[in-house]
Amino acid sequence: MVHMKYTLNSLLFVLCISNIHAAPLSDELVVLHSATTNQMNAIASPLEGSLIFNTDENEVYEHNATAWRRISSDGSETKIVGGNCMDVTGMGTSLNPYAINFIIPGKTQASAGATCKQMIDTGCATTDGTYWIDPNGGSTADAFQVHCNMTADGGGWTLVFRHDVSGGFFANDAESDSFNESSPGLTTKKYSILNKIDSIKSATPYEFRLYYPNENSRNHWKQTFNPRSGPSSIRPVAGYTAIAIDSTGSYWGGLERSTSSRTFLDGSVNHGNWWYAIGTHNQYGSGMPGPSVVVDIVELYIR
C-alpha cells in the first residue's frame, strides 16, 4: 500500500513537471493593460515597476517612479550614446525624450579650449569665427575670446594681429604689442595680442602665417626665434623653416623686432629695410610696407 502511494505521488509530480513545460493556454498568459500614449501619460501616480503596453508604439513601458521608460524587445532600455561632438540628455520616454546637443568647444567661456589648434583637433570646431580659449588651463574664469581661422592651411590658426590702415596707425611699440584685445575679428582695424604669442603657440617653434588679404598672398613658416625679443643677428632668424612662402623679396627671413622706429616688427631680417611690417607707426606710400609692395591690410596668425 505504501509502495503504491509512493508510485502515485511520483507519477503526479512527473505530470506536474510536464505540464509546466507544455505550451500555455491563452487564458494562462499574463496580460498587460493596453493604452495609447495619451492614456498612459494620464495615469495618476503609477507605482514603481508598473508595466503597460503602448498601442501607439507597440512597445512595453515600465514606470520608474518618475517617468515611463520604454523597454526594447531585447529587454534593455533603448539608449542614445553621446559622442565626441555631442551630448545626449533625457531618458527616451514620452515625458522626457532624448535631446541631442551638439558641442562646439570654445563657443562659450565654460567650454573654452586651450588654443584654436587644440579645438580643431577635436574635430568639433571647423568653422572660422570667434572662440573662447584658455591657454593656461584650469578654471576658465580667465579665458578670453579670439578669432580662429579653421579653414586656411590646415586650420587651427589664432589671429594675433590685424592692421587696416583705414583705421589709422599704431602710436608706439606698446600699442602694437597689445591693442583692442577684447575685439578680435576681421572687422577690427587695429588689433593686437602679440603679447600673448608665447601662451598661444601649440609647440616649441613659433608657427606663423602672415597674410595679405587684398593681395591674396601669404607666408607660412616656423621659427624658434622670439620676434618680440629683439632684432635678429642672422638671416633668416634662428630655427627658420619655410613651409609655404609666396614672397621672398626685400630680405625676407621670418619676423624680428624692427630696428626701424617706424614699426614694431618686420620681416626684412638683419637689414635696415622694414618690409613685412607688423605694427606700423607711420604711413608708407599709400599704406604700409608689405611683401615688397605697399599694402592696406595685414594679418598675422599663430598656431
C-alpha positions in Angstrom: 0.0 0.0 0.0 2.8 2.3 0.9 4.6 1.4 -2.3 1.6 2.2 -4.4 1.1 5.5 -2.7 4.7 6.5 -3.4 4.4 5.5 -7.0 1.2 7.5 -7.4 2.8 10.6 -5.9 5.8 10.2 -8.2 3.5 10.0 -11.2 1.6 13.1 -10.2 5.0 15.0 -9.8 6.1 14.0 -13.3 2.8 15.1 -14.7 3.1 18.5 -13.0 6.6 19.0 -14.4 5.4 18.0 -17.8 2.5 20.4 -17.6 4.9 23.3 -16.7 6.9 22.8 -19.9 3.8 22.4 -22.1 2.7 25.4 -24.2 0.5 27.6 -22.1 -3.1 28.2 -23.0 -4.2 31.7 -23.9 -6.1 32.2 -20.6 -3.0 31.3 -18.7 -0.9 34.2 -20.0 -0.1 37.3 -18.1 -1.8 40.1 -20.0 -0.7 43.8 -19.6 -3.1 46.6 -19.8 -3.1 48.4 -23.1 -3.2 52.2 -23.6 -2.3 54.9 -26.0 0.5 57.3 -25.2 -2.0 59.9 -24.0 -3.8 57.4 -21.9 -0.6 56.1 -20.4 0.6 59.6 -19.5 -2.7 60.4 -17.9 -2.4 57.6 -15.3 -2.2 59.3 -11.9 0.7 58.2 -9.7 1.6 54.8 -11.2 3.5 52.5 -8.9 7.2 52.0 -9.5 7.6 48.8 -11.6 4.2 49.1 -13.2 4.1 47.8 -16.8 1.8 48.8 -19.7 1.6 48.1 -23.4 1.7 51.2 -25.5 -0.6 50.6 -28.5 0.8 53.7 -30.4 4.3 52.3 -30.4 3.6 48.6 -29.9 6.2 48.7 -27.0 6.1 47.8 -23.4 6.7 50.6 -20.9 7.9 50.4 -17.3 7.4 53.2 -14.7 10.4 54.0 -12.6 8.6 56.2 -10.1 9.5 59.3 -12.1 8.5 58.6 -15.7 7.5 55.9 -18.1 10.6 54.2 -19.6 10.3 52.2 -22.8 11.6 48.7 -22.7 13.0 47.4 -26.0 12.3 44.0 -27.4 15.5 42.5 -26.2 14.7 43.6 -22.6 17.1 46.5 -22.4 16.4 50.2 -22.4 16.8 52.0 -25.7 19.8 54.4 -25.4 21.5 57.0 -27.5 25.1 57.4 -26.6 26.8 60.8 -26.9 30.0 61.1 -29.0 33.0 63.4 -29.1 30.9 66.3 -30.5 27.5 65.7 -29.0 25.9 65.3 -25.6 22.6 63.4 -25.0 20.1 64.3 -22.3 16.7 62.8 -21.4 15.5 59.3 -20.8 13.9 58.4 -24.1 10.4 58.5 -22.8 7.3 60.4 -23.9 7.6 62.7 -20.9 11.4 63.0 -21.0 12.5 62.4 -24.6 16.1 62.2 -25.7 17.7 65.6 -26.7 20.9 65.7 -28.8 23.0 68.8 -28.1 26.0 69.4 -30.4 29.1 70.6 -28.6 31.4 73.0 -30.3 34.3 73.8 -28.0 35.1 77.4 -27.4 31.6 78.7 -28.2 31.0 79.6 -24.6 33.5 80.7 -21.9 32.8 77.5 -19.9 33.7 75.3 -22.9 36.9 77.2 -23.8 39.6 75.2 -25.4 43.4 75.6 -25.0 44.0 77.1 -28.4 42.4 77.2 -31.8 44.7 74.4 -32.8 43.6 72.2 -29.9 39.9 72.8 -30.7 40.2 72.0 -34.4 42.0 68.8 -33.4 38.9 67.6 -31.6 37.1 67.5 -34.9 34.2 69.6 -33.5 35.3 73.1 -34.3 35.6 73.5 -38.0 34.4 77.0 -39.0 36.1 80.4 -38.9 34.9 82.8 -36.2 35.2 83.9 -32.6 36.0 81.3 -29.9 37.0 81.3 -26.3 40.4 80.0 -25.4 42.1 79.2 -22.1 45.8 78.6 -22.8 46.8 78.2 -19.1 44.2 75.6 -18.4 42.4 75.1 -15.1 39.5 77.5 -14.4 38.0 79.2 -17.5 37.5 82.4 -15.5 40.5 83.9 -17.2 39.6 82.6 -20.7 39.4 85.2 -23.5 37.9 85.4 -27.0 40.0 85.2 -30.1 39.3 84.9 -33.9 40.2 81.4 -35.1 40.8 80.5 -38.8 39.8 76.9 -39.1 40.0 76.6 -42.8 43.2 78.0 -44.3 46.4 76.0 -44.5 45.1 73.2 -42.3 43.2 75.5 -39.9 43.7 76.0 -36.2 45.1 79.5 -36.5 44.7 82.2 -33.9 44.6 85.8 -35.2 47.2 87.7 -33.1 47.5 90.9 -35.2 45.4 92.8 -37.7 46.0 96.2 -39.2 43.8 98.0 -41.7 45.4 101.4 -42.4 42.0 103.0 -43.0 41.7 102.9 -39.2 45.0 104.8 -38.6 48.3 103.6 -37.3 49.7 102.3 -34.1 51.0 105.0 -31.7 54.1 103.2 -30.5 55.5 99.7 -29.9 53.4 99.1 -26.7 50.2 99.7 -28.6 51.5 97.5 -31.5 52.1 94.7 -28.9 48.6 94.9 -27.3 45.6 96.7 -28.6 41.8 96.2 -28.7 42.3 92.7 -27.2 38.6 92.4 -26.4 37.6 93.0 -30.1 39.0 90.0 -32.1 37.8 89.6 -35.7 38.3 90.6 -39.3 36.4 93.9 -39.0 38.6 95.3 -36.2 41.1 97.7 -37.9 43.7 97.8 -35.2 44.1 94.6 -33.2 47.0 93.0 -31.4 47.6 90.2 -28.9 51.2 89.8 -29.8 51.9 89.9 -26.1 50.2 86.5 -25.8 52.0 84.6 -28.5 54.1 82.6 -26.1 51.0 81.2 -24.3 49.0 80.6 -27.5 51.6 78.7 -29.6 51.0 75.0 -29.7 54.6 73.8 -29.9 58.1 74.9 -29.2 58.7 76.7 -32.5 56.5 79.6 -33.4 54.4 78.7 -36.4 53.3 81.8 -38.2 51.0 82.7 -41.1 51.5 86.2 -42.4 48.5 87.0 -44.7 47.7 89.9 -47.0 44.0 89.6 -47.9 43.9 92.2 -50.7 46.9 90.6 -52.4 45.8 87.0 -51.5 49.4 86.4 -50.5 50.7 84.6 -47.5 54.0 83.4 -46.0 53.7 80.3 -43.7 56.8 79.2 -41.8 58.2 78.2 -38.4 61.0 79.9 -36.3 62.4 79.3 -32.8 63.5 82.9 -32.5 61.1 85.1 -30.5 60.3 88.0 -32.7 59.4 90.3 -29.8 62.8 89.7 -28.1 64.9 92.0 -30.4 66.5 92.3 -33.8 68.0 89.1 -35.3 71.7 88.9 -35.8 71.3 86.4 -38.7 69.1 86.0 -41.7 66.9 84.0 -41.7 66.1 84.1 -38.0 67.1 81.2 -35.8 65.1 78.0 -36.4 63.5 79.3 -39.6 61.7 76.6 -41.6 59.8 77.6 -44.7 56.5 75.8 -45.3 54.6 77.8 -47.9 56.2 81.1 -48.9 54.6 83.4 -51.5 57.1 86.3 -51.1 60.9 86.1 -50.5 62.0 89.6 -51.7 63.3 92.5 -49.6 65.5 90.3 -47.4 62.7 88.1 -46.1 63.8 85.8 -43.3 61.0 85.4 -40.7 60.0 88.0 -38.2 62.2 90.1 -35.9 62.0 93.2 -33.7 62.5 96.0 -36.1 65.5 98.3 -35.9 63.3 101.0 -37.5 61.4 103.3 -35.3 58.5 103.2 -37.8 57.3 99.7 -36.9 57.3 97.1 -34.1 58.2 94.0 -36.1 59.4 93.4 -39.7 60.5 90.6 -42.0 63.5 92.3 -43.6 65.7 90.4 -41.3 69.1 91.7 -40.3 68.7 94.7 -42.6 67.7 98.3 -42.3 64.6 97.9 -44.5 61.2 97.3 -42.8 59.1 95.4 -45.3 56.6 92.9 -44.0 55.9 95.4 -41.3 53.8 94.5 -38.2 52.6 97.3 -36.0 53.4 100.3 -38.4 53.5 103.7 -36.7 53.7 105.8 -39.8 52.3 105.8 -43.2 54.5 104.5 -46.0 53.4 105.5 -49.5 49.7 104.9 -49.6 49.7 102.4 -46.8 52.4 100.3 -45.1 55.3 98.0 -46.2 54.1 94.5 -47.1 55.6 91.7 -49.1 57.9 94.0 -51.2 54.8 96.1 -52.1 52.7 98.6 -50.2 49.6 97.2 -48.7 46.5 98.3 -46.9 45.7 95.3 -44.7 47.9 92.7 -42.9 47.0 89.8 -40.7 49.3 87.6 -38.6 48.2 84.2 -37.2 49.9 81.7 -35.0 49.2 78.0 -34.1 
